[in-house]
Amino acid sequence: MYEKYQGLTVDEFLKKKILDDFGSVSAFAREAGLAYSTVNSALTRGIAGASYKTSKKILDTLGVSSAVIDFWDPLEPLPEEIQRKEEKIELNEKDKREITKILDSTREQLMSADGLLYDGEPASEESVDALLDLIEAGMEIAKKRNKEKYTPKKYRK
């Protein structure tokens, strides 16, 4: 699946995949719902320097899991296990609703007067959003790992 990208850095891989799948960076940016300058900046400066939301949108639109980026080595092929895991583990609607429900209740707790405080002052909306983004990412990873680990083999696809 990723053999033709072997020898490229992560950022070169993403740019080549965008050009292969969408033809141009601007077409990809429109499809992803991001500004061209945002995508171009993420590709030139490196995906690691982009915000979580931006990198997640880029990876989701390309259909690439974050595990691929985490384990990318330009000189070695991607381990088969990661390629297989990337293809088959997905969250269903029930899992997504459950994560959303937990995040909503967490947001209410954080935004309350007794919620998250910095130096005795309530946290700003941006800091709460950043914290919730991290919690969401962690919950998605945990759900996928649990599905992989605890689903009986006879029910796996």
C-alpha positions as CSV (number, residue, x, y, z in Angstrom):
1,M,0.0,0.0,0.0
2,Y,2.8,2.4,0.9
3,E,5.7,0.8,-1.1
4,K,5.7,3.5,-3.8
5,Y,6.3,6.1,-1.1
6,Q,9.3,4.3,0.4
7,G,12.4,6.6,0.7
8,L,10.3,9.7,1.3
9,T,10.1,11.7,4.5
10,V,6.7,12.1,6.2
11,D,6.1,15.5,4.6
12,E,7.2,14.4,1.2
13,F,4.9,11.3,1.5
14,L,1.9,13.5,2.4
15,K,2.5,15.9,-0.4
16,K,2.9,13.1,-3.0
17,K,-0.2,11.3,-1.7
18,I,-2.2,14.6,-2.0
19,L,-1.0,15.1,-5.5
20,D,-1.6,11.5,-6.5
21,D,-5.1,11.4,-4.9
22,F,-6.4,15.0,-5.6
23,G,-4.2,16.4,-8.4
24,S,-3.3,19.6,-6.6
25,V,-2.9,21.0,-3.1
26,S,-5.7,23.5,-3.7
27,A,-8.2,20.7,-4.7
28,F,-7.2,18.8,-1.6
29,A,-7.6,21.9,0.6
30,R,-11.2,22.4,-0.7
31,E,-12.0,18.8,-0.1
32,A,-10.6,18.9,3.4
33,G,-12.4,22.2,4.3
34,L,-9.1,23.9,5.0
35,A,-7.6,27.1,3.6
36,Y,-4.9,26.5,1.0
37,S,-2.4,28.5,3.0
38,T,-3.0,26.2,6.0
39,V,-2.4,23.1,4.1
40,N,0.6,24.5,2.2
41,S,2.1,25.7,5.5
42,A,1.6,22.2,7.1
43,L,3.4,20.6,4.1
44,T,6.3,23.1,3.9
45,R,6.9,23.5,7.6
46,G,6.1,19.9,8.5
47,I,2.9,18.2,9.7
48,A,4.4,17.9,13.2
49,G,4.2,21.7,13.5
50,A,0.5,21.9,12.5
51,S,-2.2,22.0,15.0
52,Y,-4.0,18.8,16.0
53,K,-7.2,19.7,14.2
54,T,-5.4,20.6,11.0
55,S,-3.3,17.5,11.0
56,K,-6.3,15.3,11.9
57,K,-8.3,16.8,9.0
58,I,-5.4,16.3,6.6
59,L,-4.9,12.7,7.6
60,D,-8.6,11.9,7.7
61,T,-9.1,13.4,4.2
62,L,-6.2,11.3,2.9
63,G,-7.5,8.2,4.7
64,V,-4.2,7.8,6.5
65,S,-4.0,6.8,10.2
66,S,-1.8,8.7,12.6
67,A,-0.1,5.4,13.3
68,V,1.4,5.5,9.8
69,I,2.9,8.9,10.5
70,D,4.1,7.9,14.0
71,F,6.0,4.8,12.7
72,W,7.1,6.3,9.4
73,D,10.7,5.6,8.5
74,P,11.8,6.6,5.0
75,L,14.3,3.7,4.7
76,E,12.1,0.9,6.0
77,P,8.8,-0.3,4.8
78,L,5.9,0.3,7.1
79,P,5.3,-2.8,9.4
80,E,2.6,-5.1,8.0
81,E,0.7,-5.0,11.3
82,I,0.2,-1.3,11.2
83,Q,-1.0,-1.4,7.6
84,R,-3.5,-4.1,8.5
85,K,-4.7,-2.3,11.7
86,E,-5.1,0.9,9.8
87,E,-7.4,-0.7,7.3
88,K,-9.7,-2.6,9.6
89,I,-10.2,-0.7,12.9
90,E,-12.9,2.0,12.8
91,L,-15.2,3.5,15.4
92,N,-18.9,2.8,14.9
93,E,-21.6,5.4,15.5
94,K,-22.3,4.2,19.0
95,D,-18.6,4.7,20.0
96,K,-18.7,8.2,18.4
97,R,-21.9,9.1,20.3
98,E,-20.4,7.9,23.5
99,I,-17.2,9.9,23.1
100,T,-19.3,13.0,22.2
101,K,-21.5,12.5,25.3
102,I,-18.4,12.3,27.6
103,L,-16.8,15.3,25.9
104,D,-20.0,17.4,26.4
105,S,-20.3,16.5,30.1
106,T,-16.5,17.3,30.5
107,R,-17.0,20.6,28.7
108,E,-19.8,21.6,31.1
109,Q,-17.7,20.7,34.1
110,L,-14.7,22.6,32.8
111,M,-16.7,25.7,31.9
112,S,-18.5,25.9,35.3
113,A,-17.3,28.4,37.9
114,D,-15.5,25.7,39.8
115,G,-14.0,24.1,36.7
116,L,-10.5,24.4,35.4
117,L,-8.6,27.3,36.9
118,Y,-5.3,28.9,36.0
119,D,-3.9,31.1,38.8
120,G,-7.3,31.4,40.3
121,E,-9.0,32.5,37.1
122,P,-11.3,30.4,34.9
123,A,-9.8,28.8,31.9
124,S,-10.3,30.5,28.5
125,E,-12.4,28.9,25.8
126,E,-9.3,28.2,23.7
127,S,-7.6,26.3,26.4
128,V,-10.7,24.2,27.2
129,D,-11.0,23.4,23.4
130,A,-7.4,22.4,23.3
131,L,-7.8,20.2,26.3
132,L,-11.0,18.6,24.9
133,D,-9.2,17.9,21.5
134,L,-6.5,16.0,23.4
135,I,-9.0,14.1,25.4
136,E,-11.0,13.2,22.2
137,A,-7.8,12.0,20.5
138,G,-6.9,9.9,23.5
139,M,-10.4,8.4,23.7
140,E,-10.4,7.5,20.0
141,I,-7.0,5.8,20.3
142,A,-8.1,3.9,23.5
143,K,-11.4,2.8,21.9
144,K,-9.6,1.5,18.8
145,R,-7.0,-0.4,20.9
146,N,-9.7,-1.9,23.1
147,K,-11.6,-3.0,20.0
148,E,-8.5,-4.6,18.6
149,K,-7.6,-6.3,21.9
150,Y,-11.0,-7.3,23.3
151,T,-13.1,-8.2,20.3
152,P,-13.3,-12.0,20.0
153,K,-11.6,-13.3,16.9
154,K,-14.8,-14.8,15.5
155,Y,-16.3,-11.3,15.3
156,R,-13.3,-9.6,13.7
157,K,-13.6,-8.7,10.1
